[in-house]
Amino acid sequence: MDSIQSDSNEPSDLSLVQRAQSGESRAFDLLVVRYQKRLYSVIFQIIRHHQDTEDVLYQTLIKAHDNLSGFKGDSGFHTWLYRIAVNRSLNFIRLRKSHREMSIHANEEGDFDIIDEGVVNEVELQENRSELQNKLNVSLSKLSEDHRTVVNLFDIQGLSHAEIAKILGCSDGTVRSRLHYAHKQLKNYLFDVKKGDRS
């Protein structure tokens, strides 16, 4: 996945990072504008609560700003930024768990929107999509944080195995293993839900 640039005339991430490292605050602002929505999505898919996502996004951007001088360009800026976001999100979840029992019920705010809409009948599509979306949300909520995170980064955000490995600080093989297990578990959960509907 390359850095996000909507126009070839826009400065590259590396150029903006270098300018921000030199003290140009406007350059960091441009990076925030460029990545804010994607970061929000990454964080939300882990935390599944809008207000908490806003808080963690803010913490992520502060940490990125404060540590920008340490960015050396060994990986892409987006990979470095996503790693901060994922780590902050997982730390938030761990803290939340230590304070109270985490509900595994899917709610409207936590819907994962990864269903293909290429179906002919629009009315039937909406009914089927809603039903499948609910089943998928219930199934996703049953995955561990680690497994839900790799599904989010790979299936929803479209990152490669290598990018996810850099973000999570693990090997490519670990990412593939977690993804394989998560997909297998999702398939089993969805099958169980479908089987339960027939009863």
N, C-alpha and C positions, 0 to 999 in steps of 0.2 A: 504494500500500500504506500503510495507516494504521499508527500505532504499535500494538504488541501490548499489548492489555489484555484480560484474560479476564473482567473484571467492571467494570460501569460505575461502581461505587463506588471502584475503584482510582484513585489519582492519575494524571494524564496524564504522559507523558514530560517535557513542558516543565516541569510543576510539580516533578517529581522532580529535574530538572536544576537548576532555580533553587534548590531546597533544598540540593542537593549543592554548588552554587557558593557558597552561604552558609556552607558548612562542615559540613553535616549528613551525616556518613558513612553513616548508615542509608539515606539517600535514594539514594546511589550503589549501595549493596548491593542495593536493590530493582530498580534498573535492570539490574544484573548478572544477578539472578535472572530478570528478564523476558526478557533477550536471550541469555543464555549458550548455550542449546541451538541457537538459530538461528545464532549466530556460529560455534559449533563446526561445524555443518553446512556453512556457507559456506567456512570455512577448510579443512575436511577434503576437500571436493570439489576444491580447488585442490592441496593438498599430498598427500593420499591416503596418509597414514601417521598412525596414532593418537597416538603419543608426540610427534611433531613438531607435530601439530595442537594438543595440549595446551599445548606450549611457546609456539606462536604466539598461541593464545587468551590465555594469561597476559600476553604482551607487548602484545597488543591492549588488554586491559583496563587495564594499567598506563599505556599511552600515553593512552587515553581519560581516565583519572582525572587524569593529570598535565596534560592539555590542556583539561580541562573548562571552565576559565575562558575559553578562547578560543571556545567554542561560542556563537554569536550567535543561533541559531534561523533562519538564512536558509534552511536545508533542514530536513527532519525529523531528529530525533535518530537514528533508526535508519539513515537514509542516511549521516549523518556517521560513525556507528559502523561500518557496513558498509565504508565507504571506508577507514577505518583497518585493518580486518581484511583487506580485499583487498590493500591496499598492503603490509602486513606479510607476507602470504602470498606475494605475488609477489617481494618482496625476499628472503624465505627461499629460494624456489626458485632465484633468481639466484645467491645465495651457495652453495647446495648444488651447483649446476651448475659453479660455478667450482672447487669442491673435488673433484668426482668426476663421472663420466659418469652421467647420470640414466637409469635403466632405464625403458623404455616398456612393459614388461609389466604388464598389469593383474593385480592380486592381489585376494584376497577382501576385504581391508580397503578397497580402492578402488572397490568396486561402487557404481555409480550406480543408485539405486532409483527410476526414473521410468516404469516400465512399468505400464500400466493393467491392473487385475486383474479386469475385468468379463467374464470368460469362463465359460461354463456348466460344462464338465467340469473338476472340481477337479484330478484326476490329470493330465489333459492340460495344464491350465493350468500346473501346477508344472513339468512337463517343458519345455513351450514357453517359459515365463517364464525358466527357468534358461538354456536355450540362447540365447534372445534377449538376456538380460542379459549373458552372456559375450561375445556378438558386439558388443553396445553398448559394453561396457567396453573391448574391444580398439579399437573405432572411436574412442571418446572419447580414449583415450590417445594416439592419433595426431594429435590437434588440438594446435595451439600453445597456450601458456598463455593468451594473450589470447582466443583463440576458445573454449577450454574454460571460461574464466571467465565470458564472456557467456552461454554455454549454461547454466552452473550458475545464474547469477543470474536469468536469464529463465525457463528451462524447469523448473528444479528449485525455486528459491526463490520464483518467481512475481513478481519485481519488474518494474516497468514500464520502458520504454526510457528515460524521463526519469530515473528513480531510478538506473538503471545508469549513465547518463551522468554524473550527479553523483558517484557512487561512484568511477568510473574517471577522472573529470576529463577527459572528452572530450565531443564533441558527440553529440546524439541520432542524427544521421545516421551517425556512426562506429559507434555501437552497432548500429544497424539493418544496416549494411554487414557488420560482423563476424558478426552473428547469421545473416544471409543466407548468407554464405560458410561459416560453421560448419555450418549445417543442410545445405547443399549437399554439403560434404565428408563429413559423417556419412552422408548418403544414398549417396554414392559408395562409401565404405568398407564400409558394410553390404551394398551390392550386390556388391562384390568378395568379401566374406566368404561371402555366399550362393552366388555363382558358384563359389567355391573348394570349397564343400561338395559341389557337384554333380560335380566332377571325380573 
